[in-house]
């Protein structure tokens, strides 16, 4: 699946933000934070995709179950040189959850081996 399908755009989050009271000190022992641009999973509505560095030339992304998200914090948007704004967030994911990290690459032969 090409990365162009995961082009995050600014706007409202496709997932529900949790507004319950929290303290970071209470989340640290039970959760791990990940930052990036959240987008709705293109195939599975029970999951969310978090593009770690959407402005990078070789971005990778995480895939989390929505049920494993303990808290979401909105971060400042990133603005690309062409003026496109990208929404950013910090997600607190339950420790021990199963997630997916995808690092796309181009398959080529290595010269000189």
Order of alpha helices (4+ residues) and beta strands (2+ residues): alpha-beta-beta-beta-beta-beta-beta
